[in-house]
Every structure is written in C-alpha cells, then in structure tokens.
Amino acid sequence: MEIKVKFFLNYQEDAGKEKEVINIAGETAKLEKVYSCLEEKIDFDPEAVQNQGIVLLNDRVVNNQDPGQVEVKDGDSISFMPMVSGG
C-alpha cells in the first residue's frame, strides 16, 4: 500500500522535503508502522510531532489517539503541522 506524507513549515525543514511516499506491504497497517518507516527512511521523529504538533490522517486530527490503534490504508494521506497560535 502507498501512504502519502506531507510536511508543513518547520517540519518540512526537519524532514528536508515537502512530501514523502511510504510503501508498506499489506492492505492496512497501523500509524505506528508509518512512523517507523519515516524514522528509517528520512530520520524524522513523528512521535515528537504527535506530542508537540498536529498529525492529520486524511484531514482528521489523530494526535489524541494511540498510533498503535490508528489504522491506515492504501491511498491515505498523513500531514504533520506545527501548532499555530496568535491573535
């Protein structure tokens, strides 16, 4: 299966790119598997983003969910965004 990953703002700088494609065997996997692949492929720490930024799976926030319980499937999109504040 193919998962599209997008990085925004400072996470784009950390990853060294704007987008990445992760290929994982099987029809479904858990989000933690995608995290593991990102750590191996581009030396990016998704768990730090989960704790300090915003993680979106198909435009839905998944920060408050255990990555070992969140299922991803072929064609899903994961985005990493920093917290935004201001006023």
ROPAVEX-544017 format. One record per atom (N, C-alpha, C): residue in three letters; x, y, z. Coordinates in steps of 0.001 Angstrom, whole numbers, plus 500000, padded with zeros to 6 digits. Atoms other than C-alpha are relative to their C-alpha. Layout:
% ROPAVEX-544017
ALAXYZ...
This chain:
% ROPAVEX-544017
MET500845498826500000MET500000500000500000MET500889501236500000GLU499253498747500100GLU501076503582499425GLU499338501062500876ILE500476498937499115ILE500743506330502047ILE500730501286499626LYS499405498710500329LYS501316509968501130LYS500197500796501287VAL499680499236498802VAL503019512097503780VAL500371501420499592LYS499707498593500266LYS503109515912503796LYS500557500641501265PHE499380499282498892PHE505271518130505987PHE499778501495499798PHE500266498571500083PHE504430521759506778PHE500934500788500911LEU499191499018499274LEU506534524726507951LEU501284499395500564ASN498725500474499447ASN509326523751510368ASN500170498489499873TYR499868501452500190TYR508551520031509959TYR500510499690498597GLN499469500138501347GLN509290520467506267GLN501522500167500031GLU498561499805499834GLU512716521789507254GLU500639498799500698ASP499475501164499272ASP513239518923509721ASP500118498780499091ALA500024501169500879ALA512320516321507091ALA500892500189498772GLY499195499725501181GLY514310518046504368GLY499218499897498708LYS500849500099501191LYS511374517818501981LYS498571500361500352GLU501409499643499809GLU507749518758501483GLU499097498777500047LYS500835501202500107LYS506380515302500659LYS500856498749500010GLU499355501312500021GLU507271511643501014GLU498914498973499735VAL500918501115500217VAL505642508418499896VAL500574498796500727ILE499599501185499252ILE505789505399502178ILE499257498805499425ASN500597501247500487ASN505183501916500787ASN500123498945501074ILE500060501026498960ILE504121499223503235ILE499270498785499425ALA500644501225500478ALA503277495620502444ALA498657499809500704GLY501310500286499428GLY499669494606503009GLY498966501029499599GLU501108499113500339GLU496294496271502655GLU499750501063501064THR500137499033498913THR496260498002506048THR501207499881500920ALA498933499994498996ALA498741498920508771ALA499600500993501079LYS500242499031498931LYS498852500901511968LYS500879501232499763LEU499271498752500147LEU500025504508512102LEU501422499879500541GLU498660500157499437GLU502983503445514252GLU500959499374498994LYS499162500579501054LYS504285501420511271LYS500461501091499036VAL499630498869500853VAL504233504561509125VAL501062500835500706TYR499011499246499221TYR506093506378511912TYR501365499320499927SER498755500765500044SER508723503632511958SER500678500135498636CYS499454499864501353CYS509177503827508189CYS500576501392499775LEU499486498636500138LEU509598507611508342LEU501312500170500749GLU498764499903499222GLU512223507315511058GLU501163499346499268GLU498952500710500731GLU514181504813508957GLU500355500694498689LYS499786499486501358LYS513738506483505570LYS500604501398499977ILE499527498604500078ILE514348510171506346ILE500427500573501345ASP499556499528498691ASP515393510384510007ASP499102501114500540PHE501005499060499509PHE512186512193511030PHE499313499361501194ASP500585500536498773ASP510654511794514501ASP498511500359500107PRO501426499696499975PRO506850511641514073PRO499407500039501405GLU500561500003498644GLU506235510897517760GLU500193501354500675ALA499808498651499459ALA507700514298518658ALA498912500930499477VAL501075499187500569VAL505171515879516302VAL498681499648500678GLN501242500436499357GLN502386513818517862GLN499839500694501354ASN500052499383498672ASN503288515342521242ASN500028501524499965GLN499796498548500020GLN504096518911520127GLN499307500714498846GLY500614499387501175GLY502346519500516803GLY498647499380499709ILE501283500542500436ILE499366518329514799ILE500268498914498963VAL499916501090500965VAL499116514996512998VAL498599499780499442LEU501287500191500662LEU496315514647510452LEU500043498729499161LEU500181501157500868LEU495138511427508824LEU498764500288499167ASN501102499628500897ASN493003512278505799ASN499236501208500545ASP500530498717499505ASP492469515784507257ASP499256499909501329ARG500588500130498657ARG491327514477510675ARG501122499906501022VAL498980499988498957VAL493365515132513810VAL500046498643500701VAL499836501293499328VAL494786511931515306VAL501020500076501141ASN499028499834498906ASN497134513378517962ASN499591499295501278ASN500476500533498724ASN494970512189520821ASN499759498494499952GLN500212501439500128GLN494895508596519552GLN501339499257500034ASP498810500847499946ASP497403505813520138ASP500362499581498576PRO499603500375501356PRO499395505331516889PRO499927498489499744GLY500120501446500142GLY499261501582517552GLY498574499541499773GLN501411500335500188GLN495461501706517280GLN499388500655498759VAL500529499279501160VAL495030504050514283VAL500358499229498730GLU499784500776501210GLU494591502094511054GLU500147500914498789VAL499825499300501268VAL495891503410507735VAL499831498988498868LYS500197500886501150LYS495102502023504307LYS500544500663498744ASP499455499520501258ASP496243502412500732ASP499341501309499575GLY500513498720500477GLY495909505966499459GLY499781501042501074ASP500174499034498912ASP495676507597502891ASP501071501078499932SER499093498868499944SER497351510940503476SER500225500395501457ILE499630499577498644ILE499209511918506662ILE500713501332499894SER499381498682500002SER500154515522507379SER500536500318501389PHE499369499560498755PHE502498516901510033PHE500071501512499983MET500074498535499936MET501828520504511064MET500363500486501392PRO499736499441498676PRO503157522688513876PRO498739500655500565MET501099499266499360MET500772524209516401MET500086501443499541VAL500052498607500441VAL499664527643515292VAL499321500798501101SER500613499140498988SER498975530424517726SER500129501444499552GLY499939498585500344GLY498496534120517589GLY498656500650500287GLY501270499355499751GLY495813536630517754GLY499953501385499500
